[in-house]
Amino acid sequence: MPKNSNQRNGSLLYWSAETWAFLSLRLFLALRFITAGLGKFDNDGYSFSNLYSGWVVNQLNTFGSKTNLPTFLYSPYLHSLAFVEIVLGFLLLVGVKTKYTLALISLTYVSLGYGLMLLGNPNSIGTIGIYILLTSAALYFVRHNKFELLR
């Protein structure tokens, strides 16, 4: 087989370091988002009641007591966050509009970071900052994406 064959260049063995870097970032961020979303449903078993009676109520009480924001500003966000994380995680995992999905994930991380700033939680803000850097790196390397379900 000739060295410049398209079939040989498409082989996993011949992927560039940038392609492998993007793939590892994509898988990590997708699994992280899916796990974070599903974790909001878990409290001795996964259920909607655990989400709405547990995590959402806890966060509503926390934001209500530590910020001066009116409830209507953060209540819809808290009610939808778990679903947004799961959907964006699966879209990234299977490769649907990867660049735009990564941009939405980045904006979600920015909004989470802002919420943590309002709550005055500096340790978690640093963690979110690291995730924003990882998402930015994935956006930089997205041009090396070798497979997408929907471009």
Summary of the structure (lengths in Angstrom):
residues: 151
radius of gyration: 18.8
end to end distance: 30.2
largest distance: 68.5
contacts: 410
relative contact order: 0.15
helix: 78%
strand: 3%
